Amino acid sequence: MMRTRPLKVALLGCGVVGSEVARIMTTHAADLAARIGAPVELAGVAVRRPSKVREGIDPALITTDATALVKRGDIDVVIEVIGGIEPARTLITTAFEHGASVVSANKALLAEDGAALHAAAEQYGRDLYYEAAVAGAIPLVRPLRESLAGDKVNRVLGIVNGTTNFILDRMDTSGAGYSEALDEATALGYAEADPTADVEGFDAAAKAAILAGIAFHTRVRIGDVYREGITEVTAADIVSARRMGCTVKLLAICERAADGNSVTARVHPAMIPLSHPLASVREAYNAVFVEAEAAGQLMFYGPGAGGSPTASAVLGDLVAVCRNKLNEATGPGDSAYTRLPVSPMGDVVTRYHISLDVADKPGVLAQVATVFAEQGVSIDTVRQQGRNPSGGDEAGAGQGGEASLVVVTHRAADAALSATVEALRGLDTVRGVASIMRVEGE
């Protein structure tokens, strides 16, 4: 039997995502009511620019006073899609204090201060749902938080930023350089005018922090996540990856240590084999590969950003939270009960692809191999190619010229690899370290 009194919803933010949330709430009102068991009513929309025309939204609902809106006392659910740390953090905690549960898409805030938000939600007996904060429309947070609650997740490996995946995909498929691929992404609307958050890995790092916290039931903040962006990835790196039967992706990797006593979280470009499911993720799509003890390997795939996909995730959370309201209950809260420490990047063990510019003369390979051996890093394969003085490739360019030396290692600790690179830079025969890239997914 459906309750006739509507559940009232306040919307904070009415940009690309917020406007789509409002539109779907209006056009699918009957369906949402049937799924929830009560009608939902948009009771107010907080914006910064009230004069802007917002099609389909009653102007009487528009306000610039977000604080007054969340303090009304008759609001059942607050949807926060304004982003950033403040005023979002204060508005969310104020909503809890005044009786509302919260649905958020704010990855930056959750990665920075998720523990405090969860504590506030628990203190006031409210829900905090945030499926839309990671990977857009892809159902990921709830499966990790609920469906796999009885399992032990050991690793989460994912492509969680569509902009960088589009750029790397274009570099791989068309031979474009980084700048050219970024220009195309910007022209198509995949990259912002200032793409720093995406291309430098900040966006992916925030998502990695959230995923690691949920997967391993511990506290992981964005400052705990090692981060590298894609700005240094070159066309030569893409070609080298192809020679190895790999492609290059920006990966968010969250792992439980083998002894189970710590976790790591990192974001960086990596070569992955073409046989790995993530290698086939094209354009601006996202995908996350989860390895659990009982469930085995699971992959979640779909659009990771955009108004409609993100709104889909927001509305899924809205339905769940509203159902909880009707049942006078709350859903899963903070599951960070393990308090596992986050290990530094130096403890991470993986394989590496190192490209060196070296003098093309006898004995260079032996010197390089000695440095690797001294640092305890085992070499898997080596490829050497001569260069002529003008810079063009020419195998066997001769003594006195330059050569490119590519070394692929066996698994080694990141700290050992860093020490190896520093030692290599000290060799007279090494003119420069052209690139270093990790090899994952094997």
C-alpha positions as CSV (number, residue, x, y, z in Angstrom):
1,M,0.0,0.0,0.0
2,M,1.4,3.4,-1.0
3,R,1.8,6.2,1.5
4,T,0.2,9.4,0.2
5,R,2.3,11.9,2.0
6,P,5.3,12.6,-0.2
7,L,8.9,12.3,0.9
8,K,10.5,15.7,0.4
9,V,13.9,16.0,-1.3
10,A,16.2,19.0,-1.3
11,L,18.7,19.3,-4.2
12,L,22.0,21.1,-3.6
13,G,23.4,22.0,-7.0
14,C,21.7,22.2,-10.4
15,G,24.5,21.8,-12.9
16,V,25.0,19.0,-15.4
17,V,24.2,16.3,-12.9
18,G,21.7,18.2,-10.7
19,S,19.6,19.3,-13.6
20,E,19.4,15.7,-14.9
21,V,18.4,14.5,-11.4
22,A,15.6,17.0,-11.3
23,R,14.4,16.1,-14.8
24,I,14.2,12.4,-14.0
25,M,12.5,13.0,-10.7
26,T,9.8,14.9,-12.6
27,T,9.4,12.8,-15.7
28,H,9.6,9.4,-13.8
29,A,7.7,10.5,-10.7
30,A,5.1,7.7,-11.0
31,D,7.8,5.0,-11.4
32,L,9.9,6.3,-8.6
33,A,6.8,6.4,-6.3
34,A,5.9,2.8,-7.2
35,R,9.5,1.6,-6.5
36,I,9.7,3.5,-3.2
37,G,6.2,3.0,-1.9
38,A,5.6,6.7,-1.6
39,P,5.7,9.8,-3.9
40,V,8.9,11.9,-3.8
41,E,8.6,15.7,-4.1
42,L,11.4,18.1,-5.0
43,A,11.0,20.6,-2.2
44,G,13.8,23.0,-3.0
45,V,16.9,23.5,-5.3
46,A,19.9,25.5,-4.0
47,V,22.0,27.2,-6.7
48,R,24.5,30.0,-7.0
49,R,23.0,31.8,-10.0
50,P,19.2,32.0,-9.5
51,S,18.7,34.1,-12.6
52,K,19.7,31.2,-14.9
53,V,16.8,29.6,-16.7
54,R,16.4,25.9,-15.7
55,E,14.0,24.2,-17.9
56,G,11.4,22.0,-16.2
57,I,12.1,23.3,-12.7
58,D,9.6,25.5,-10.9
59,P,11.3,28.9,-10.3
60,A,9.6,29.0,-6.9
61,L,11.8,26.1,-5.8
62,I,15.1,27.9,-6.5
63,T,17.0,29.4,-3.6
64,T,20.5,30.7,-3.0
65,D,20.3,29.9,0.7
66,A,21.4,26.2,0.9
67,T,21.8,26.4,4.6
68,A,18.2,27.4,5.2
69,L,17.0,24.7,2.8
70,V,18.7,21.9,4.7
71,K,17.6,23.3,8.1
72,R,13.9,23.3,7.2
73,G,13.2,20.3,9.3
74,D,10.6,18.8,6.8
75,I,13.3,17.6,4.3
76,D,13.6,13.8,4.2
77,V,16.6,13.5,1.8
78,V,19.3,15.9,0.7
79,I,21.0,15.3,-2.6
80,E,24.4,17.0,-2.7
81,V,25.9,17.5,-6.2
82,I,27.8,20.8,-5.7
83,G,31.2,19.1,-5.2
84,G,34.2,20.4,-3.4
85,I,35.0,20.4,0.4
86,E,33.1,23.4,1.6
87,P,30.3,24.4,1.9
88,A,29.4,20.8,1.0
89,R,30.8,19.3,4.3
90,T,28.9,21.7,6.5
91,L,25.7,21.4,4.5
92,I,25.8,17.6,4.8
93,T,26.4,17.6,8.6
94,T,23.7,20.2,9.0
95,A,21.3,18.1,7.0
96,F,21.9,15.1,9.4
97,E,21.3,17.4,12.4
98,H,17.9,18.5,11.0
99,G,16.5,15.1,10.2
100,A,17.6,14.4,6.6
101,S,19.6,11.5,5.1
102,V,22.1,12.4,2.4
103,V,22.9,11.2,-1.1
104,S,26.1,12.6,-2.4
105,A,28.3,12.4,-5.6
106,N,31.2,14.3,-3.9
107,K,34.2,12.1,-4.3
108,A,36.7,14.8,-3.2
109,L,34.9,15.3,0.1
110,L,34.4,11.6,0.8
111,A,38.0,10.8,0.1
112,E,39.1,13.6,2.4
113,D,36.7,13.4,5.2
114,G,34.5,10.3,4.8
115,A,35.2,9.1,8.3
116,A,33.8,12.2,9.9
117,L,30.7,12.2,7.6
118,H,30.0,8.6,8.5
119,A,30.4,9.4,12.2
120,A,27.9,12.3,11.9
121,A,25.4,10.1,10.0
122,E,25.6,7.4,12.7
123,Q,25.3,10.0,15.5
124,Y,22.0,11.2,14.1
125,G,20.7,7.9,12.7
126,R,20.8,9.0,9.1
127,D,21.9,7.4,5.8
128,L,24.9,8.5,3.8
129,Y,24.9,7.0,0.3
130,Y,27.4,7.8,-2.5
131,E,27.2,5.4,-5.4
132,A,27.7,8.3,-7.8
133,A,31.0,9.3,-6.3
134,V,32.9,6.5,-8.1
135,A,32.5,5.4,-11.7
136,G,29.3,7.2,-12.6
137,A,26.4,4.8,-13.4
138,I,28.4,1.6,-12.7
139,P,27.0,-0.2,-9.7
140,L,30.2,-0.5,-7.7
141,V,30.0,1.0,-4.2
142,R,26.9,-0.9,-3.2
143,P,28.2,-4.3,-4.4
144,L,31.4,-3.8,-2.5
145,R,29.6,-2.5,0.6
146,E,26.7,-5.0,0.6
147,S,27.0,-7.8,-2.0
148,L,30.6,-8.7,-1.0
149,A,30.1,-7.9,2.7
150,G,30.5,-11.6,3.5
151,D,33.6,-12.1,1.3
152,K,37.2,-11.0,1.6
153,V,38.3,-8.6,-1.2
154,N,42.0,-8.8,-1.9
155,R,42.5,-6.4,-4.9
156,V,40.6,-3.7,-6.8
157,L,42.1,-2.8,-10.1
158,G,40.3,-0.2,-12.3
159,I,40.0,2.5,-14.9
160,V,38.0,5.1,-13.1
161,N,38.6,8.3,-15.1
162,G,37.1,8.5,-18.5
163,T,39.1,11.5,-19.7
164,T,42.5,9.8,-19.3
165,N,41.2,6.6,-20.7
166,F,40.0,8.5,-23.8
167,I,43.4,10.2,-24.2
168,L,45.4,7.0,-23.8
169,D,43.1,5.1,-26.1
170,R,43.6,7.7,-28.8
171,M,47.3,7.6,-28.4
172,D,47.2,3.8,-28.8
173,T,44.8,3.5,-31.7
174,S,45.7,6.6,-33.8
175,G,49.4,7.1,-32.9
176,A,48.6,10.6,-31.6
177,G,50.9,12.3,-29.1
178,Y,49.6,13.3,-25.6
179,S,48.9,16.9,-26.5
180,E,47.1,16.0,-29.7
181,A,44.9,13.5,-27.9
182,L,44.2,15.9,-25.1
183,D,43.1,18.5,-27.6
184,E,40.7,16.0,-29.1
185,A,39.3,15.1,-25.7
186,T,38.7,18.8,-25.0
187,A,37.0,19.4,-28.3
188,L,34.7,16.5,-27.7
189,G,33.8,17.6,-24.2
190,Y,35.6,14.7,-22.4
191,A,38.2,17.0,-20.9
192,E,37.6,20.2,-18.9
193,A,39.2,23.5,-19.9
194,D,41.6,22.9,-17.0
195,P,42.1,19.1,-17.2
196,T,44.6,19.0,-14.2
197,A,42.3,17.0,-11.9
198,D,42.0,14.3,-14.5
199,V,45.3,14.1,-16.3
200,E,47.4,14.4,-13.1
201,G,45.4,11.6,-11.4
202,F,43.7,13.6,-8.6
203,D,40.2,12.5,-9.6
204,A,41.2,8.8,-9.8
205,A,43.1,9.1,-6.5
206,A,40.0,10.3,-4.7
207,K,38.0,7.3,-6.1
208,A,40.8,4.9,-5.2
209,A,40.7,6.2,-1.6
210,I,36.9,5.5,-1.4
211,L,37.2,2.1,-3.0
212,A,40.1,1.0,-0.8
213,G,38.2,2.1,2.3
214,I,35.1,0.1,1.4
215,A,36.9,-2.9,0.0
216,F,39.2,-3.4,3.0
217,H,37.0,-1.9,5.8
218,T,39.7,0.6,6.8
219,R,40.4,4.3,6.7
220,V,42.0,5.5,3.5
221,R,42.2,9.2,2.6
222,I,43.3,10.8,-0.6
223,G,46.6,11.7,1.0
224,D,47.3,8.0,1.5
225,V,47.1,7.3,-2.2
226,Y,50.2,7.4,-4.3
227,R,49.5,9.3,-7.5
228,E,51.0,9.8,-11.0
229,G,49.2,11.3,-13.9
230,I,49.5,10.6,-17.7
231,T,51.2,13.8,-18.8
232,E,54.6,12.1,-19.2
233,V,53.3,9.2,-21.2
234,T,54.8,9.3,-24.7
235,A,54.1,7.8,-28.1
236,A,57.3,5.7,-27.5
237,D,55.8,4.3,-24.3
238,I,52.7,3.2,-26.3
239,V,54.8,1.6,-28.9
240,S,56.9,-0.3,-26.3
241,A,53.8,-1.5,-24.7
242,R,52.5,-2.8,-28.0
243,R,55.8,-4.7,-28.5
244,M,55.2,-6.5,-25.2
245,G,51.6,-7.3,-26.1
246,C,50.3,-4.7,-23.8
247,T,48.5,-1.4,-23.8
248,V,48.8,1.6,-21.4
249,K,46.0,2.6,-19.0
250,L,45.8,4.9,-16.0
251,L,45.0,2.4,-13.2
252,A,43.6,2.8,-9.7
253,I,45.0,-0.1,-7.7
254,C,44.0,-1.0,-4.2
255,E,45.6,-4.1,-2.7
256,R,45.6,-6.0,0.6
257,A,49.1,-7.1,1.6
258,A,49.9,-10.9,1.4
259,D,50.0,-11.1,5.2
260,G,46.7,-9.2,5.5
261,N,48.2,-6.7,7.9
262,S,48.2,-3.6,5.6
263,V,46.8,-2.2,2.4
264,T,48.1,0.0,-0.5
265,A,46.4,2.4,-2.8
266,R,47.9,3.9,-5.8
267,V,47.1,5.6,-9.2
268,H,49.5,5.6,-12.1
269,P,49.9,4.7,-15.7
270,A,50.7,1.1,-16.3
271,M,51.2,-1.5,-19.1
272,I,48.6,-4.3,-18.9
273,P,48.5,-7.3,-21.2
274,L,46.0,-7.2,-24.1
275,S,44.6,-10.4,-22.7
276,H,43.4,-8.6,-19.5
277,P,39.7,-7.6,-19.6
278,L,40.6,-4.0,-18.7
279,A,42.8,-3.7,-21.9
280,S,39.6,-3.7,-24.0
281,V,38.0,-0.7,-22.2
282,R,37.9,2.0,-24.9
283,E,37.0,5.7,-25.3
284,A,35.8,7.4,-22.1
285,Y,34.4,4.2,-20.4
286,N,35.3,3.0,-16.9
287,A,35.8,-0.5,-15.6
288,V,36.8,-2.0,-12.3
289,F,38.2,-5.5,-11.8
290,V,37.6,-6.9,-8.3
291,E,39.4,-10.0,-6.9
292,A,37.7,-11.6,-3.9
293,E,38.5,-14.7,-2.0
294,A,35.2,-16.6,-2.5
295,A,33.6,-14.8,-5.4
296,G,36.8,-14.8,-7.5
297,Q,37.2,-12.3,-10.3
298,L,34.4,-9.8,-11.0
299,M,34.3,-6.9,-13.5
300,F,32.1,-3.8,-13.5
301,Y,31.9,-1.8,-16.7
302,G,30.1,1.2,-18.1
303,P,30.0,5.0,-18.5
304,G,31.9,6.6,-15.7
305,A,30.8,10.2,-16.0
306,G,28.2,12.5,-17.6
307,G,24.9,14.0,-16.5
308,S,22.6,11.0,-17.2
309,P,24.9,8.2,-16.0
310,T,25.8,10.0,-12.7
311,A,22.1,10.9,-12.2
312,S,21.2,7.3,-12.6
313,A,23.5,6.4,-9.7
314,V,22.1,9.3,-7.6
315,L,18.5,8.2,-8.1
316,G,19.4,4.6,-7.3
317,D,20.6,5.8,-4.0
318,L,17.6,8.0,-3.6
319,V,15.3,5.1,-3.9
320,A,17.2,3.0,-1.4
321,V,17.4,5.9,1.2
322,C,13.7,6.7,0.8
323,R,12.8,3.0,1.3
324,N,14.9,3.1,4.5
325,K,13.0,6.2,5.6
326,L,9.6,4.5,5.2
327,N,10.8,1.5,7.1
328,E,12.3,3.7,9.8
329,A,15.7,2.1,9.3
330,T,19.1,2.9,7.9
331,G,21.3,1.1,5.4
332,P,24.9,0.0,5.8
333,G,27.0,2.6,7.6
334,D,30.7,3.0,8.0
335,S,32.4,-0.5,7.7
336,A,35.9,0.7,8.6
337,Y,36.4,-1.6,11.5
338,T,39.8,-3.1,10.6
339,R,42.0,0.0,11.0
340,L,44.6,-1.5,8.7
341,P,47.6,0.8,8.0
342,V,48.2,2.1,4.5
343,S,51.7,1.1,3.4
344,P,53.9,3.5,1.5
345,M,54.5,3.1,-2.3
346,G,58.0,1.8,-1.6
347,D,56.5,-1.5,-0.3
348,V,54.5,-2.2,-3.5
349,V,55.8,-5.1,-5.4
350,T,55.2,-5.2,-9.2
351,R,57.1,-5.5,-12.5
352,Y,58.7,-2.5,-14.3
353,H,59.5,-1.4,-17.9
354,I,62.5,1.0,-17.9
355,S,63.7,2.8,-21.0
356,L,67.3,4.2,-20.9
357,D,69.3,6.3,-23.3
358,V,72.8,4.9,-23.2
359,A,76.2,5.2,-24.9
360,D,76.4,2.6,-27.8
361,K,79.6,0.9,-26.9
362,P,80.7,-2.5,-25.4
363,G,80.2,-3.1,-21.8
364,V,77.2,-0.9,-21.2
365,L,74.7,-3.7,-20.8
366,A,77.0,-5.4,-18.2
367,Q,77.2,-2.2,-16.2
368,V,73.5,-1.7,-16.2
369,A,72.9,-5.3,-15.3
370,T,75.3,-5.0,-12.4
371,V,73.3,-2.0,-11.0
372,F,70.1,-4.0,-11.1
373,A,71.8,-7.0,-9.4
374,E,73.2,-4.8,-6.6
375,Q,69.8,-3.5,-5.8
376,G,68.2,-7.0,-5.8
377,V,66.1,-6.3,-8.9
378,S,66.0,-9.3,-11.3
379,I,65.9,-8.6,-15.0
380,D,63.4,-10.5,-17.2
381,T,64.2,-9.2,-20.7
382,V,66.5,-6.6,-22.3
383,R,66.1,-5.0,-25.7
384,Q,68.8,-2.7,-27.2
385,Q,68.5,-0.6,-30.3
386,G,71.2,1.7,-31.7
387,R,70.6,5.3,-32.7
388,N,72.5,7.4,-35.2
389,P,73.8,10.8,-34.1
390,S,70.8,12.7,-35.7
391,G,68.5,10.8,-33.4
392,G,66.9,8.4,-35.9
393,D,66.9,4.7,-35.0
394,E,69.6,2.7,-36.7
395,A,70.5,-0.7,-35.2
396,G,74.2,-1.1,-34.8
397,A,74.9,2.6,-35.1
398,G,78.4,2.0,-33.9
399,Q,80.7,2.8,-31.1
400,G,80.4,6.4,-29.9
401,G,76.8,6.8,-30.8
402,E,73.7,6.4,-28.7
403,A,71.4,3.5,-28.0
404,S,68.0,2.9,-26.4
405,L,68.1,0.1,-23.8
406,V,64.7,-1.3,-22.6
407,V,64.8,-3.4,-19.5
408,V,61.7,-5.3,-18.2
409,T,62.1,-6.6,-14.7
410,H,60.7,-9.4,-12.6
411,R,58.6,-8.4,-9.6
412,A,60.4,-6.1,-7.2
413,A,59.6,-3.6,-4.5
414,D,59.1,-0.1,-5.7
415,A,61.8,1.2,-3.3
416,A,64.3,-1.2,-4.8
417,L,63.4,0.0,-8.3
418,S,63.8,3.7,-7.2
419,A,67.2,3.0,-5.8
420,T,68.1,1.2,-9.0
421,V,67.1,4.2,-11.2
422,E,69.1,6.6,-9.0
423,A,72.1,4.4,-9.3
424,L,71.7,4.1,-13.1
425,R,71.6,7.9,-13.4
426,G,75.0,8.0,-11.8
427,L,76.6,5.9,-14.6
428,D,78.6,7.8,-17.2
429,T,77.3,5.5,-19.9
430,V,73.6,6.3,-19.1
431,R,72.7,9.5,-20.8
432,G,69.2,9.6,-19.4
433,V,66.2,7.6,-18.0
434,A,63.6,8.1,-20.8
435,S,60.7,6.5,-19.0
436,I,59.7,4.2,-16.2
437,M,56.3,2.4,-16.3
438,R,54.9,-0.4,-14.1
439,V,53.6,-3.6,-15.6
440,E,50.3,-4.8,-14.0
441,G,47.5,-7.3,-14.5
442,E,49.6,-10.3,-15.2
